[in-house]
């Protein structure tokens, strides 16, 4: 298997985990996509893209998410479980 494929797969897995974590945190806090979008000043469709792993939040957005949910950016990125 080429190294490029492995790295791309790892990136996809991390992006998917970030989206999964955002969705779980949002649901845990009984928040709709629209409510979270308003707090982050982004569109509801952008939240959907984050949660489906189609887009990755910018660093500033990750910090805002961490503050909203009262957790670390590492937790959102899934790095605290490794």
ZIDAJO-V477190 format. One record per helix or strand. SS is the DSSP state (a for helix, b for strand). FROM is the first residue (numbers start at 1). LEN is the number of residues. Records with the same first field share a line. If there is no record, write none. Layout:
SS=FROM-LEN + FROM-LEN
//
This chain:
a=3-26 + 33-8 + 44-8 + 59-11 + 73-5
//
